[in-house]
Amino acid sequence: MTKAKDIMTPGVVTVSPGTTVEELGRLFIEKGISGVPVVDKEQNLFGVVTENDLIKRSGRFHIPTIIRLFDAFIPLGASSMEKEIQRMSASKVSEICTRKVISVDPETSLQEVATIMSEERVHHLPVVSSGKLVGIIGKADVIRGAMGETRK
């Protein structure tokens, strides 16, 4: 049975939480990649950051709708406004990366990897062993694995 360790790419390009947003953008362009795992000094998985996170940072600012009720003004969406301001003014990867990361173990079956990617709508799955990042699986890796090809 083909497992995550058979199809994953080891030696993953990563960034640290302290990497600047500008450095991240340059890395994406230079390497031709769309996302990277964020790891701490001990290679523990901290999060994942993608092109979408950079695009959201540059997106338009949404001004909350305000309704009037009995002489009171109630902002709708104000709780998300603060998060939006923080994201747009972010200068470090730690401020824009996704912290709730879906990952798999090296022993996870190819079928389960494909199911997770499909159901969770993720394009890359970090492979983690004992909390440490050991590889990454992309859609192309899953297709190769389904065709019987594995990494040597």
ZIPE-V31748 format. One record per residue. N is the residue number from 1. RES is the residue in three letters. D_FIRST is the distance of its C-alpha to the first C-alpha in Angstrom with 1 decimal. Layout:
# ZIPE-V31748
n=N res=RES d_first=D_FIRST
n=N res=RES d_first=D_FIRST
This chain:
# ZIPE-V31748
n=1 res=MET d_first=0.0
n=2 res=THR d_first=3.8
n=3 res=LYS d_first=6.4
n=4 res=ALA d_first=10.1
n=5 res=LYS d_first=11.2
n=6 res=ASP d_first=9.6
n=7 res=ILE d_first=11.6
n=8 res=MET d_first=14.5
n=9 res=THR d_first=18.0
n=10 res=PRO d_first=19.6
n=11 res=GLY d_first=23.4
n=12 res=VAL d_first=23.9
n=13 res=VAL d_first=27.4
n=14 res=THR d_first=28.8
n=15 res=VAL d_first=32.2
n=16 res=SER d_first=34.1
n=17 res=PRO d_first=35.8
n=18 res=GLY d_first=39.1
n=19 res=THR d_first=38.3
n=20 res=THR d_first=40.9
n=21 res=VAL d_first=40.2
n=22 res=GLU d_first=41.9
n=23 res=GLU d_first=39.7
n=24 res=LEU d_first=36.6
n=25 res=GLY d_first=38.0
n=26 res=ARG d_first=38.8
n=27 res=LEU d_first=35.3
n=28 res=PHE d_first=33.7
n=29 res=ILE d_first=36.2
n=30 res=GLU d_first=35.9
n=31 res=LYS d_first=32.1
n=32 res=GLY d_first=31.7
n=33 res=ILE d_first=29.3
n=34 res=SER d_first=29.5
n=35 res=GLY d_first=28.4
n=36 res=VAL d_first=27.7
n=37 res=PRO d_first=26.7
n=38 res=VAL d_first=29.8
n=39 res=VAL d_first=29.7
n=40 res=ASP d_first=32.4
n=41 res=LYS d_first=33.7
n=42 res=GLU d_first=31.1
n=43 res=GLN d_first=28.1
n=44 res=ASN d_first=27.7
n=45 res=LEU d_first=26.6
n=46 res=PHE d_first=29.9
n=47 res=GLY d_first=29.1
n=48 res=VAL d_first=28.2
n=49 res=VAL d_first=30.9
n=50 res=THR d_first=30.8
n=51 res=GLU d_first=33.3
n=52 res=ASN d_first=33.9
n=53 res=ASP d_first=35.2
n=54 res=LEU d_first=37.6
n=55 res=ILE d_first=38.7
n=56 res=LYS d_first=39.4
n=57 res=ARG d_first=41.4
n=58 res=SER d_first=43.6
n=59 res=GLY d_first=43.9
n=60 res=ARG d_first=47.0
n=61 res=PHE d_first=48.4
n=62 res=HIS d_first=48.6
n=63 res=ILE d_first=52.0
n=64 res=PRO d_first=51.7
n=65 res=THR d_first=53.7
n=66 res=ILE d_first=56.6
n=67 res=ILE d_first=58.2
n=68 res=ARG d_first=61.6
n=69 res=LEU d_first=62.0
n=70 res=PHE d_first=65.4
n=71 res=ASP d_first=66.5
n=72 res=ALA d_first=63.2
n=73 res=PHE d_first=60.8
n=74 res=ILE d_first=57.1
n=75 res=PRO d_first=54.5
n=76 res=LEU d_first=51.4
n=77 res=GLY d_first=48.2
n=78 res=ALA d_first=50.1
n=79 res=SER d_first=47.3
n=80 res=SER d_first=44.9
n=81 res=MET d_first=47.7
n=82 res=GLU d_first=47.6
n=83 res=LYS d_first=43.8
n=84 res=GLU d_first=44.5
n=85 res=ILE d_first=47.3
n=86 res=GLN d_first=45.2
n=87 res=ARG d_first=42.3
n=88 res=MET d_first=44.8
n=89 res=SER d_first=46.6
n=90 res=ALA d_first=43.6
n=91 res=SER d_first=43.7
n=92 res=LYS d_first=40.7
n=93 res=VAL d_first=37.0
n=94 res=SER d_first=37.0
n=95 res=GLU d_first=39.3
n=96 res=ILE d_first=37.1
n=97 res=CYS d_first=33.5
n=98 res=THR d_first=31.3
n=99 res=ARG d_first=30.9
n=100 res=LYS d_first=28.6
n=101 res=VAL d_first=25.4
n=102 res=ILE d_first=22.0
n=103 res=SER d_first=19.4
n=104 res=VAL d_first=15.9
n=105 res=ASP d_first=14.7
n=106 res=PRO d_first=12.6
n=107 res=GLU d_first=10.0
n=108 res=THR d_first=10.0
n=109 res=SER d_first=7.1
n=110 res=LEU d_first=7.9
n=111 res=GLN d_first=9.4
n=112 res=GLU d_first=11.5
n=113 res=VAL d_first=12.5
n=114 res=ALA d_first=13.7
n=115 res=THR d_first=15.4
n=116 res=ILE d_first=17.2
n=117 res=MET d_first=18.4
n=118 res=SER d_first=19.7
n=119 res=GLU d_first=21.3
n=120 res=GLU d_first=22.7
n=121 res=ARG d_first=23.8
n=122 res=VAL d_first=22.7
n=123 res=HIS d_first=22.2
n=124 res=HIS d_first=20.9
n=125 res=LEU d_first=18.8
n=126 res=PRO d_first=19.8
n=127 res=VAL d_first=17.2
n=128 res=VAL d_first=19.2
n=129 res=SER d_first=19.1
n=130 res=SER d_first=22.2
n=131 res=GLY d_first=24.0
n=132 res=LYS d_first=23.8
n=133 res=LEU d_first=22.4
n=134 res=VAL d_first=19.9
n=135 res=GLY d_first=18.7
n=136 res=ILE d_first=18.7
n=137 res=ILE d_first=16.5
n=138 res=GLY d_first=18.6
n=139 res=LYS d_first=18.3
n=140 res=ALA d_first=18.2
n=141 res=ASP d_first=15.2
n=142 res=VAL d_first=13.3
n=143 res=ILE d_first=14.9
n=144 res=ARG d_first=14.0
n=145 res=GLY d_first=10.2
n=146 res=ALA d_first=10.7
n=147 res=MET d_first=12.6
n=148 res=GLY d_first=10.1
n=149 res=GLU d_first=12.1
n=150 res=THR d_first=11.3
n=151 res=ARG d_first=14.1
n=152 res=LYS d_first=15.4
